[in-house]
Amino acid sequence: MKKYLGSISFALIILVICFFTANITQVIHPGVTTFRVIMIFGIIITFSFSILSEKGLWRKLALGLSIFVGLVYFLAIELMRIVFQGNGF
């Protein structure tokens, strides 16, 4: 099973990226809570699977993408939500 965790993790992070893109481009309209839950759990599960997988190309790709998507999500979405909610928006 450890052999396939890297490719599974890569597929999951691609799905998370597609969900994020579909939400940003207004193709789908999930609620705020649904969006946050799917994004956070998707990033956490992808990161966990990529850490547990065997060393190799899929692990490097999945780990790099999950870290990048996690940073972009938390900086662009969560941090800006905190800043704008604190200023009365």
N, C-alpha and C positions, 0 to 999 in steps of 0.2 A: 504494500500500500504506500509505503514511503516513496516508492519510485514514481508514483503518479501524482503526488501532492503538488509538485511544482507546476505541472501542466494544468491541474485543476485550479490551482491558485491563480495562474495566468488567465484562465478562462473567466474566473470570477471577477477579477479586476477589470477585465474588458467589459463584462456585464455592468459593473458599477459605473464605469466611464460612460457607457451607452445610456444608462439610466440618468446620470447627471446631465449629459448632453441633451437628452430628450426633455428633461425638465427645464433646462435653461432656454432651449429653443421653443418652449411652449407647445411641444407635441403632446405631452401628457400633463395632467394637472392633479398630482397627488396633493394631499393635505400637507401642511408643514410638518406635523408630527410624523406622518408616514415617510416623508422625504428624509427627515433627519434619522429616523430609525433604520431605514434601508441603507443609507449612506454609512452611518457609523458601524452598524453590524457588518456590512459588506467589507469595509476597510479592515476591521478587526479580524474577521474570519480569513480574509485574504492574507493579511500579514502573518497570522498564526500558521496557516498552511504553508506559506513560503518559508517560514523559519524551520518548520518541522520536516521539510522535504530534503531529499538528497542534494548534495552539491552538484551543480551543473548549470547549464545555460538557462533552463526554465526557472530555476531558483533565483538566479541573478535578475532575470527579466521581471519576474513576479515581485520580488522584494523591492527592486528599484521603482517599479510602477506603483506598488502599494504605498511606499513611503512618499513618492511624489504626489499621488492623488490625495493621500491623507493630509499632507502639508497644505496643498492648494485648498482642499475642502475646509480645513480648520482655520486657515488664514482668511480665505475669501468669504466663507459663509458664516461660520460661528463667531469669529472675531468681529466681523462687521455687524452681525446681529447684536452683539453685546454693545458695541459702540453706538449704534443707532438707537437701540432701545433705551440706553442710558441718557440720550439727549432728547428724549420725548418724541421720537418719530414713530 
